[in-house]
Amino acid sequence: MIALFYLIIYLIKLSMKITIALIFLSVSFGFSQSEISILPVHNPSHLQIKVSANGKCLKDAKTMNSTDADIEIKAYSVGHDSGEELVIPEIEVNLVRGGRLIAEEKIGEQGNIKSILKLAQNNDIIRFLVNGVYIKNANKKLELYSLGTVSILYSIIDSPIKLVMD
């Protein structure tokens, strides 16, 4: 009976270590994913996610400026069905500081996150969570195109304008 108790304690500790390791790996490898390829439910071609802030594409960026409030996130299909209209009905935007959720809000494909950015500090993380992508069918109704969650992360930097005088 005592051996069973110690085995259960050992398995709980091991489970916690594995969970922490998986979180660390997902944060390490998931940082700044402005283009994500996931396998859609609808067909086997790939899906690309494009993030723009204030009209500027954040394709290779790892950071966002604290003034980048106007966000647009679009989904595109790459493959034999490219050109089809894809829709992301809702995007969750989170402000994370030191691993803690500070603020969150939901936007559509286009939205303004000024209220979250007011709370942001240097080196905070802005996380965009895309939960499902839809396609408009022949009847102009939305039908599931891709299931799953895509997490797109950016680090916040402050870049105040500084005047230098000689």
C-alpha positions in Angstrom: 0.0 0.0 0.0 2.8 2.4 0.9 4.6 1.5 -2.4 1.5 2.4 -4.3 1.3 5.8 -2.5 5.0 6.6 -3.4 4.4 5.5 -7.0 1.4 7.9 -7.3 3.5 10.8 -5.8 6.3 10.0 -8.2 4.0 10.0 -11.2 2.5 13.3 -10.2 6.0 14.9 -9.9 6.9 13.4 -13.3 3.8 14.7 -14.9 4.4 18.2 -13.6 8.0 18.1 -15.0 6.8 17.0 -18.4 4.1 19.8 -18.4 6.7 22.4 -17.6 9.0 21.1 -20.2 6.3 21.2 -22.9 5.3 24.8 -21.9 9.0 25.8 -22.2 9.4 24.2 -25.6 6.1 25.7 -27.0 7.2 29.2 -25.8 10.8 28.7 -27.1 9.8 27.5 -30.6 6.5 29.3 -30.9 7.9 32.9 -30.5 7.0 35.2 -33.4 5.1 32.9 -35.7 3.6 35.4 -38.2 3.1 32.7 -40.9 1.8 29.4 -39.7 1.2 26.3 -41.7 -1.5 24.0 -40.3 -3.3 21.2 -42.0 -6.9 22.3 -42.7 -9.9 20.0 -42.2 -11.5 21.0 -45.5 -8.7 19.8 -47.8 -5.0 18.9 -47.7 -3.5 22.2 -48.8 -1.8 24.5 -46.3 -3.1 27.6 -44.7 -1.1 30.8 -44.2 -1.8 33.5 -41.6 -0.7 37.0 -42.3 -0.5 39.6 -39.5 -0.4 43.4 -40.2 -0.1 46.2 -37.7 -0.9 49.8 -38.8 -0.8 48.6 -42.5 2.7 47.1 -42.1 3.1 43.3 -42.5 4.8 41.7 -39.5 6.0 38.7 -41.5 9.5 38.3 -40.1 9.1 40.5 -37.0 9.5 39.2 -33.5 8.3 42.5 -32.0 5.5 45.0 -32.1 5.7 48.6 -31.3 3.5 49.8 -28.5 1.8 52.1 -31.0 0.8 49.3 -33.4 -2.9 49.4 -32.5 -4.7 48.7 -35.8 -4.4 45.0 -36.4 -5.4 42.9 -39.4 -5.1 39.1 -39.4 -6.0 37.3 -42.6 -6.0 33.6 -43.6 -5.0 32.4 -47.0 -5.1 29.0 -48.6 -2.1 27.8 -50.4 -2.7 25.0 -52.9 -5.4 24.0 -55.4 -8.1 26.0 -53.6 -6.1 29.2 -53.3 -8.2 32.3 -54.0 -11.1 31.1 -51.9 -12.3 33.6 -49.3 -11.3 32.5 -45.9 -12.7 34.0 -42.7 -11.5 34.2 -39.1 -14.6 35.2 -37.2 -12.9 35.8 -33.9 -9.4 36.4 -32.6 -8.5 36.4 -28.9 -5.8 39.0 -28.1 -3.9 38.5 -24.8 -1.4 40.7 -23.0 1.0 38.6 -21.0 3.6 39.8 -18.5 6.0 37.5 -16.8 3.8 34.5 -17.7 0.7 36.1 -16.3 -2.4 37.2 -18.2 -2.8 41.0 -17.8 -5.6 41.7 -20.2 -7.6 40.1 -23.0 -10.1 41.1 -25.6 -11.6 39.6 -28.8 -11.5 41.2 -32.2 -12.5 40.2 -35.7 -10.1 39.9 -38.7 -9.6 43.7 -38.3 -9.5 45.4 -34.9 -8.0 48.0 -32.7 -6.1 46.8 -29.6 -5.4 50.3 -28.2 -6.9 49.5 -24.8 -4.6 46.5 -24.4 -1.5 48.4 -25.6 -2.2 51.2 -23.0 -1.5 48.6 -20.3 1.6 47.2 -22.1 5.1 47.6 -20.8 8.4 47.0 -22.5 9.0 43.2 -23.1 5.4 42.2 -22.5 4.0 39.6 -24.9 1.0 40.1 -27.2 -0.5 36.8 -28.1 -3.1 36.4 -30.9 -5.1 33.1 -30.7 -6.8 32.1 -33.9 -9.4 29.4 -33.1 -10.7 28.0 -36.4 -10.7 29.3 -39.9 -13.9 29.2 -42.1 -14.6 29.3 -45.8 -17.7 30.8 -47.5 -19.6 28.1 -49.3 -21.7 28.6 -52.4 -24.6 29.9 -50.3 -22.3 32.5 -48.6 -22.6 30.6 -45.3 -19.5 29.9 -43.2 -18.3 26.3 -43.1 -15.3 25.0 -41.1 -12.1 25.1 -43.1 -9.5 24.5 -40.4 -9.9 23.4 -36.8 -7.3 24.0 -34.1 -5.7 27.0 -32.4 -2.8 29.0 -33.9 -0.9 31.1 -31.3 1.1 34.1 -32.7 3.4 35.8 -30.3 5.1 39.2 -30.4 7.2 41.0 -27.8 6.3 44.6 -27.1 9.0 47.3 -27.5 8.7 51.0 -26.7 10.3 53.2 -29.3 9.7 56.8 -28.2 11.0 59.5 -30.5 14.1 61.0 -29.2 15.7 64.2 -30.4 19.5 64.3 -30.4 21.2 67.7 -30.5 24.8 68.3 -31.3 
